[in-house]
Amino acid sequence: MKARREAALLIAAAVAAAATGGACQRNRRQLRDTAPSASIPQSIAVSELQAGPHTPPVEVQNPYEGNAYGISEGQRLYEWYNCGGCHFRGGGGIGPPLMDREWIYGGQPANIFATILEGRPNGMPSWRGRIATNQIWEIVAYVQSLDADRRIASPPGAREEHLQAREGRPSR
């Protein structure tokens, strides 16, 4: 009886530690955004030219940048909304390449977000009202991951030592 009580207390302590942040938060999954409209950039610089006095650019961060779950959801949504129909797998085609370093309207997260939300002349449709804000940010995270030089967070896969045969042992 005493052993069961101790085991129950240990389980309760582990659950409490996980709920208070004791667990790894790298792949934290949010089921609902608290205020998705608050994450919509209001002022985005497309070029360095501007009228009037110089104002510093607004720095907008992608809430899903570096999040493996957000990137994989972005990839799923990219395929779901048929973005590959124009951009193919990021290499370009009808639409501009997404793996390129030079972007017409800027390659910063806020610029990519604005392009998806508002659309662009000569082909890019506006997705305002059709895609939820958090889903647009997930697509932005996926598009950012297409850059070959960018480090991507990814779910753990097979460990390298499992893939290589040890000395003196045949591989399978």
Secondary structure, 3 states (H helix, E strand, C coil): CHHHHHHHHHHHHHHHHHHHHHCCCCCCCCCCCCCHHHHCCCCCCCCCCCCCCCCCCCCCCCCCCCCHHHHHHHHHHHHHCCCHHHHCCCCCCCCCCCCCCCCCCCCCHHHHHHHHHHCCCCCCCCCCCCCCHHHHHHHHHHHHHCCCCCCCCCCCCCCHHHHCCCCCCCCC
